[in-house]
Amino acid sequence: MMKTSSKTKSVLQLPRNRESAGTRVGKQDTRLLDAEQFLLPTYKRQPVIMTHGRGAHVFDSAGKKYLDFLGGIAVNALGHAHPRIVKVIRREAARAIHLSNLFHNAYQGPLARKLAGWSGMDRVFFSNSGTEAIDGAMKLARLFGRKPEEAPGTAAEKHRFLALENSFHGRTFGAISLTATEKYRLPFSPVVPGAEFVRFNDVADLEAKFDDTVCGIFVETIQGEGGIYPVSEVFWNRARALATQHGALLIADEIQCGLGRTARYFAYQKFSARPDIVLIAKPLAAGLPLGAILATEEIASRVSPGMHGTTFGGGPLACAAALEFLKIVEDEKLLENIRARGAELREGLAKLAARFDFIREVRGEGLMLGVELSVEGGPFVSEAMRRGLLINCTHDFTLRLLPPFIITRAQVWEFLRLFELVLATTPRQVSTPDTVKSAESNRVAHATAR
Ligand SMILES: Cc1ncc(COP(=O)(O)O)c(C=O)c1O
């Protein structure tokens, strides 16, 4: 009881001005102290409180402005406070924030139609997050693989999942069982049985592991958390052919790389072969939680009422925001902007790579770029933040850039100027044996792929 009331009190004491520094105890902001004391320690958070954003910038509680090249890890594709999104959210919040999935709402159907048009899929299920979309797709793959003569409750012959080494698919039990990185998976063993990892872009390994017992293969078209590695066309085509041959599903995880980020609606659209299922989330509802499973009619025909569901997924507020997001991408011709700004960024980064010998490689497409270093990336992220630039580091050595689709030419130049300063002034850190091991295994995994 005591704890609850003291917690409430500290929140109520917060100053009304959202840009002020909050209540202080000694040198510490009480909001940071509360976070430290009461949150599960799942994140190594930077010791700042972000309060608001505008366009491609975010601001912290001390009023410091940051150029946002992280975009909420690929969520804030329209930057912050896009006037059309703000308008729709205000309008819908005053109408109905939630309506049960036992009824239709005004936005699910039209949004599903629009997503079907963008993707070439036929049917949509709305979830709340990416990881839930992954788990739903695992269920669909198992369902699709089950033969009529196999009794429900028994393990179907066709039950195995394939995923790729270095993959990241989320945090629920299904998704971690498809996530190769051991630190995300092993502490929670045993995970969902039946998953196996194929070496990245390695067609021989894919062929060796594919047989009639596989019900689905999950592929991030561009690996995001793994360090921005695009899957090759040869591998994609072979995965398509083997899935068709063995009656399995090819499932594209486009949660990070989809919905415009590569200057195409979906990253897989650079290939002629189509997946059976496409999974999306992150930018879909412009910052509100929403994910989706997009599937073919053939798969959808196996689903009947009650087999899958969600309380919140596909609510009117999130779906209205998502519909507006997709329209904005079209109306503002953002795919063209992504292509042009992405090319400028690549060009600028290539010049920096020629100047700084510790840049190993620049990878990616559109506005999803990775700058792999031969030294640890963490200190560069901190220095960038000190200079008012938000980026992050994935797999210890790759700096990841996920700027919003609305980024301007001037902001690309501002980024390149700041990034050059960061590269020039950050002390290079000697790596620990653990990070060297992780980077080496990542490099080896991808080197075999090229
Ligand atoms: C490729 C990919 N798949 C799945 C997920 C999980 O999505 P969520 O965090 O919305 O559950 C992520 C999140 O980073 C992702 O990048």
The ligand as a Tripos MOL2 file, in Angstrom:
@<TRIPOS>MOLECULE
LIG
   16    16     1     0     0
SMALL
NO_CHARGES

@<TRIPOS>ATOM
      1 C1         12.1510   -8.3630  -38.3560 C.3       1 LIG1
      2 C2         11.3850   -8.2910  -37.0680 C.ar      1 LIG1
      3 N1         10.4630   -9.2110  -36.8050 N.ar      1 LIG1
      4 C3          9.7350   -9.1800  -35.6750 C.ar      1 LIG1
      5 C4          9.9260   -8.1990  -34.7310 C.ar      1 LIG1
      6 C5          9.0950   -8.1710  -33.4800 C.3       1 LIG1
      7 O1          8.1970   -7.0960  -33.5380 O.3       1 LIG1
      8 P1          7.5530   -6.4940  -32.2070 P.3       1 LIG1
      9 O2          8.6710   -5.8520  -31.4330 O.co2     1 LIG1
     10 O3          6.5280   -5.5150  -32.6920 O.co2     1 LIG1
     11 O4          6.9460   -7.6310  -31.4660 O.co2     1 LIG1
     12 C6         10.8990   -7.2120  -34.9580 C.ar      1 LIG1
     13 C7         11.1650   -6.1810  -33.9520 C.2       1 LIG1
     14 O5         12.1910   -5.5620  -33.9210 O.2       1 LIG1
     15 C8         11.6460   -7.2560  -36.1630 C.ar      1 LIG1
     16 O6         12.5760   -6.3550  -36.4350 O.3       1 LIG1
@<TRIPOS>BOND
     1     1     2 1
     2     2     3 ar
     3     2    15 ar
     4     3     4 ar
     5     4     5 ar
     6     5     6 1
     7     5    12 ar
     8     6     7 1
     9     7     8 1
    10     8     9 2
    11     8    10 1
    12     8    11 1
    13    12    13 1
    14    12    15 ar
    15    13    14 2
    16    15    16 1
@<TRIPOS>SUBSTRUCTURE
     1 LIG1         1 GROUP 0 **** ****
